[in-house]
Amino acid sequence: MNFILKVLITGLIAYLLQNILSGVHFADMKTAALFALVLALLNAIVKPILVILTIPVTVFTLGLFLLVINAFMVLLAESFFQGARVDGFWWALAFSILLSLGSSILYSLVGGKKE
């Protein structure tokens, strides 16, 4: 149940962020929710592999390279949808930072109970 709640909150934040960031576009709320689901699956499957492969770069940049990996995950998830569009790397970077902050805050307010 927590996974579904996290995906829905992430989808809502993603849909709302298109009003703030002019380089991020979603066709509708359903597309944003599906985008959040694909992003969650990519973060669970692909991201750990990328983090392990880029440990030297991540250590050298004091962890800042993880922001690049997050932006890449957003661009990868966006490529699965016709109704979702991110205009470039910098928009994906800004979107991933704001998405992480917004969904963390909203999830802690709505349903951040530990099981």
JOMO-V61190 format. One line per field, one symbol per residue. ss: DSSP state (a for helix, b for strand, c for the rest). Layout:
ss: ???
//
This chain:
ss: caaaaaaaaaaaaaaaaaaacccbbbccaaaaaaaaaaaaaaaaaaaaaaaaacaaaaaaccccaaaaaaaaaaaaaacccccbbbccaaaaaaaaaaaaaaaaaaaaaaccccc
//
